Amino acid sequence: SHSLSGPITTHNPDGTTTVTPNGRETRRCPQFLREDIYIRHKGHCAYCNTLIPLQYAHIDHLIPWSKGGTTTPRNLVLSCSKCNYRKGTKTV
């Protein structure tokens, strides 16, 4: 089961901490989280393993936002545009 609800504590680069009740406040991925996801995937698409420059990388919701997915690290992966558009609103 994909249970991604519950409070999320984010330690921001500026030293502040943000507590998000359930990760559903925003679909947009903050820049520091984009960079963390990029580093976690070593710059490679999670689906086809293509190396992607950061400026062209997409951050994809494994469980789509439209289906209740959250903008939290465990629901986000790095994706090339081709794979992201192909996946669309399907759940991985």
Buried (B, 14 or more C-beta within 10 A) or exposed (E): EBEBEEEBEBEEEEEEEEEBEEBBEEEEBBEEBBBBBBEEBEBBBBBEEEEBEEEEBBBBBBBBBEEBBBBBBEBBBBBBEEBBEEBEEEEE
